[in-house]
Amino acid sequence: MTVAPDNAQQGASRQYRAMRDFLEVMDDTLPGKFEITREGIVHDMREPVGPHELTTLHLRKRLERVMPEDLVAHTGRPDVEAELEGIMRRPDVMVIAWADMDVPGSFDPQTLIAAIEVVSRSNPDNDWVTKLRDYSLIGVPVYAIFDPRTGTGAVLTGIHPTPDGPRYATRKNFVYGEDVTIADWTISTNGLPRYRSQESERPGH
């Protein structure tokens, strides 16, 4: 009988819970947003204001105009958590049923209909690379990315197995001004704000 994999899994689980306990203490004492990924704790110092926050608000309102009343485009807490994978994320917008929000603690990622992220200008790889990997790994069926740096984005769907784990099979790129379909609902991207090219990088952009 082999016990090493179980021991390794238990060790990883203990490590994850230690990080989770740390964040419960620190999350309200330090600025920014904390998440846990395969590489460890991610501390995003930005405080989303300006184009980032406005984009989030536009997307929430546009989606809720076209979605059924039993669904919501939720922003803010709680997190989306898959402890077995060692991942805890907090999407900018989560499309989820009201009924699936009535749970203690974090949301089950597989109850999300879609996760939406607005790219941070200071750390774009967090949205375009690591979150793309993490959301497919934990079973979020649709991942949409809006990038105010370039006025472009993408919608990722069709999770399928690969040698590196579950990954999205289909990517549909778009440019601001086009309509974009997220899950079953199509919204306009007209008028979404952009980061100003002459604007110096500050936390929050």
C-alpha positions as CSV (number, residue, x, y, z in Angstrom):
1,M,0.0,0.0,0.0
2,T,1.3,3.4,-1.0
3,V,0.8,6.2,1.5
4,A,3.1,8.9,0.1
5,P,0.4,10.5,-2.2
6,D,-2.0,10.8,0.8
7,N,0.7,12.3,3.0
8,A,1.6,14.7,0.2
9,Q,-2.1,15.7,-0.2
10,Q,-2.5,16.1,3.5
11,G,0.6,18.3,3.6
12,A,-0.7,20.5,0.8
13,S,-4.0,20.8,2.5
14,R,-2.4,21.9,5.7
15,Q,-0.3,24.4,3.9
16,Y,-3.4,25.8,2.1
17,R,-5.4,26.1,5.4
18,A,-2.4,27.9,7.0
19,M,-2.5,30.4,4.1
20,R,-6.3,30.7,4.4
21,D,-6.1,31.3,8.1
22,F,-3.4,34.0,7.5
23,L,-5.7,35.8,5.0
24,E,-8.6,35.7,7.4
25,V,-6.5,37.7,9.8
26,M,-4.8,40.0,7.3
27,D,-7.6,40.7,4.7
28,D,-9.2,43.5,6.7
29,T,-5.9,45.1,7.9
30,L,-4.0,45.6,4.7
31,P,-5.1,47.4,1.5
32,G,-5.6,45.5,-1.7
33,K,-7.0,42.1,-2.5
34,F,-5.6,38.7,-1.4
35,E,-6.0,35.5,-3.4
36,I,-4.4,32.0,-3.2
37,T,-3.1,30.2,-6.3
38,R,-0.8,27.3,-7.0
39,E,2.2,29.6,-6.5
40,G,1.0,30.8,-3.1
41,I,-0.6,34.0,-1.8
42,V,-1.2,36.8,-4.4
43,H,-1.5,40.3,-2.9
44,D,-2.8,42.8,-5.4
45,M,-2.1,46.2,-4.0
46,R,-4.4,48.0,-6.5
47,E,-7.6,49.5,-5.2
48,P,-9.9,49.4,-8.1
49,V,-11.0,52.9,-9.0
50,G,-11.3,54.8,-12.3
51,P,-11.6,52.8,-15.5
52,H,-11.3,49.4,-13.6
53,E,-14.2,50.1,-11.3
54,L,-16.3,51.8,-14.0
55,T,-15.8,48.8,-16.3
56,T,-16.9,46.4,-13.5
57,L,-20.0,48.5,-12.9
58,H,-20.9,48.8,-16.6
59,L,-20.6,45.0,-17.0
60,R,-22.7,44.3,-14.0
61,K,-25.5,46.6,-15.1
62,R,-25.5,45.4,-18.7
63,L,-25.6,41.8,-17.8
64,E,-28.4,42.2,-15.3
65,R,-30.5,43.9,-17.9
66,V,-30.6,40.8,-20.0
67,M,-30.3,38.0,-17.5
68,P,-33.3,36.3,-15.8
69,E,-34.2,37.6,-12.4
70,D,-33.0,34.5,-10.6
71,L,-29.4,35.3,-11.7
72,V,-27.1,38.1,-10.5
73,A,-23.9,39.7,-11.7
74,H,-22.2,39.8,-8.3
75,T,-19.2,41.9,-7.4
76,G,-17.2,41.7,-4.2
77,R,-17.1,39.0,-1.5
78,P,-17.1,36.1,-0.8
79,D,-14.3,34.4,-2.6
80,V,-14.5,31.4,-5.0
81,E,-12.6,28.6,-3.4
82,A,-11.5,25.1,-4.3
83,E,-9.5,23.8,-1.4
84,L,-8.5,20.5,-3.0
85,E,-6.8,22.5,-5.8
86,G,-5.3,25.0,-3.4
87,I,-7.0,27.9,-5.2
88,M,-9.0,30.9,-3.9
89,R,-10.0,33.7,-6.2
90,R,-12.3,36.7,-6.1
91,P,-13.5,37.6,-9.7
92,D,-14.4,41.2,-10.4
93,V,-17.8,39.9,-11.5
94,M,-19.4,36.5,-10.9
95,V,-22.5,35.4,-12.8
96,I,-24.3,33.2,-10.3
97,A,-27.9,32.2,-9.2
98,W,-29.3,33.9,-6.2
99,A,-29.9,30.4,-4.7
100,D,-26.3,29.4,-5.0
101,M,-25.2,32.5,-3.1
102,D,-27.1,31.3,0.0
103,V,-24.2,29.3,1.4
104,P,-21.8,29.7,4.4
105,G,-18.3,30.8,3.5
106,S,-16.9,30.8,0.0
107,F,-18.7,30.1,-3.2
108,D,-18.3,26.7,-4.9
109,P,-16.6,27.6,-8.2
110,Q,-18.7,25.0,-10.1
111,T,-21.9,27.0,-9.2
112,L,-20.6,30.0,-11.1
113,I,-22.0,30.5,-14.6
114,A,-19.2,32.8,-15.5
115,A,-16.3,34.7,-14.0
116,I,-15.3,38.1,-15.4
117,E,-12.1,39.9,-14.8
118,V,-11.1,43.5,-15.7
119,V,-7.4,43.5,-16.4
120,S,-5.2,45.4,-14.0
121,R,-2.7,47.6,-15.8
122,S,0.0,46.9,-13.2
123,N,-0.3,43.1,-13.3
124,P,-2.0,41.9,-16.6
125,D,-0.5,38.4,-16.4
126,N,-2.6,37.7,-13.3
127,D,-5.7,38.0,-15.5
128,W,-4.4,36.7,-18.9
129,V,-2.3,33.8,-17.6
130,T,-2.7,32.6,-14.0
131,K,-6.5,33.2,-13.7
132,L,-7.1,31.7,-17.1
133,R,-5.4,28.6,-15.8
134,D,-7.0,28.6,-12.4
135,Y,-10.6,29.2,-13.5
136,S,-10.4,26.3,-15.9
137,L,-8.8,24.1,-13.3
138,I,-11.5,24.6,-10.7
139,G,-14.4,24.2,-13.2
140,V,-15.7,27.7,-13.9
141,P,-17.4,27.1,-17.3
142,V,-17.0,30.6,-18.8
143,Y,-14.2,33.1,-18.2
144,A,-14.4,36.6,-19.8
145,I,-11.5,39.1,-19.8
146,F,-11.9,42.8,-20.5
147,D,-8.7,44.7,-21.0
148,P,-8.9,48.5,-20.7
149,R,-5.2,48.8,-21.7
150,T,-5.9,47.7,-25.2
151,G,-9.7,47.9,-25.6
152,T,-9.8,44.2,-26.3
153,G,-10.9,41.0,-24.5
154,A,-11.7,37.4,-24.8
155,V,-14.3,34.8,-23.7
156,L,-13.0,31.4,-22.9
157,T,-15.2,28.3,-22.8
158,G,-15.3,24.5,-23.3
159,I,-13.2,23.1,-20.5
160,H,-11.4,19.9,-21.7
161,P,-8.6,17.7,-20.3
162,T,-5.0,18.3,-21.3
163,P,-1.7,16.9,-20.1
164,D,-1.4,20.0,-17.9
165,G,-4.9,19.6,-16.5
166,P,-8.3,21.1,-17.5
167,R,-8.0,24.0,-19.9
168,Y,-10.4,26.1,-22.0
169,A,-10.7,24.8,-25.5
170,T,-12.4,27.8,-27.2
171,R,-11.3,31.4,-27.2
172,K,-13.3,34.2,-28.8
173,N,-11.5,37.5,-29.0
174,F,-13.3,40.8,-29.3
175,V,-12.6,44.5,-29.5
176,Y,-14.4,47.2,-27.7
177,G,-17.4,48.4,-29.7
178,E,-18.4,44.8,-30.6
179,D,-21.2,42.9,-28.9
180,V,-19.9,40.1,-26.7
181,T,-21.6,36.9,-25.6
182,I,-21.0,35.6,-22.1
183,A,-22.7,32.3,-21.5
184,D,-26.2,32.8,-22.8
185,W,-26.3,36.6,-22.8
186,T,-25.0,39.2,-25.3
187,I,-24.1,42.7,-24.2
188,S,-22.6,45.7,-25.8
189,T,-19.0,46.8,-25.2
190,N,-19.6,50.4,-26.5
191,G,-18.4,53.1,-24.2
192,L,-16.4,51.0,-21.9
193,P,-13.6,53.1,-20.3
194,R,-10.0,52.8,-21.3
195,Y,-6.8,53.4,-19.3
196,R,-5.3,56.7,-20.5
197,S,-1.9,56.2,-22.1
198,Q,-0.4,59.3,-20.5
199,E,-1.6,58.3,-17.1
200,S,1.2,57.2,-14.7
201,E,0.8,53.9,-13.1
202,R,-0.7,54.1,-9.6
203,P,-2.3,51.6,-7.3
204,G,-5.9,51.3,-8.4
205,H,-5.2,51.2,-12.1
